[in-house]
Amino acid sequence: MKKWGMLFIAVLMVTMVLAACGQEKNNSGNAANNTGQAANQNETQAAGDSTEPAKKLIVGMSADFPPYEFHIKNDQGEDEIVGFDVEIAKEIAKDLGTELEIKDMLFDSLLNELSSGRVDLVISGLSPKPERAEQIDMSKIYYTAEQAVVTREADKDKYSTMESLEGAKIGVQKSSIQEDMAKEIPNAKLTSLAKINDIIMQLTSNRVDAAILEGPVAKAFVKNVKGIVITDAKPETEDEGYVVGVKKGNKELLDQVNATLDRLMNDGSIDKFVTEATELAEK
Ligand code: ARG
């Protein structure tokens, strides 16, 4: 009996190893299932033969940016990157017939990752700043939103105009258009950080007076973090809207991205994605 038991376990182990190999090769599946850090994990049911590796679309984003791209614990208790940029990425991959891989990176590294070819696209609440067009190509604008100033509850009235921010300590994301905006404020002392979370922490721990963020991002943080508010100040920028970044010269991919964006804008999908992501971000 003991012998049979051992044999059974051995057979079981071999089967498991083989199954794991099959799963690894068999990754030509549904792009929509394949996002976030769980890339490749949902491919067990992928059909078809596995002789040719599926082409992959690698999308870089800085997932510190609810409701555009952010981490959640999904129903299976796993970490997942979600947001309306993620939904757009899935649609682009679907139209291209490729598998999607999301890479979470620091915002200030994204354009270099794109020009060096380590990612195929940047979808990261990226604004069409003219200087960026020298380094990368940009799609049409797929969404626009306003800018916002966030401060501690007690200072809401103190920083209710852009003029009132003169000389203040301001937190912004490194290499963002918000950093450009803050530089325009006379005598402002900038704290430029790689991640939005850290900017919020600087604010709640009194190390900066205010932060400039995209409006939807500001709303998401204000909902989730106690003691911070959006003020009446209205930061302005000429680089409004969001675009998808494509490697310079890759016209074919750029055209395909624009075609998907047209489809998603015309049938109302983008608005739907924004609404759903906003609900998720505020949960
Ligand atoms: N829209 C701003 C810019 O393009 C900020 C984008 C930040 N994106 C992010 N995922 N953290 O500069």
Residues whose N, C-alpha, C, O or C-beta is under 5 A from the ligand:
A	BS01	LIG	S62 F65 F107 S124 G125 L126 S127 S175 S176 I177 Q178
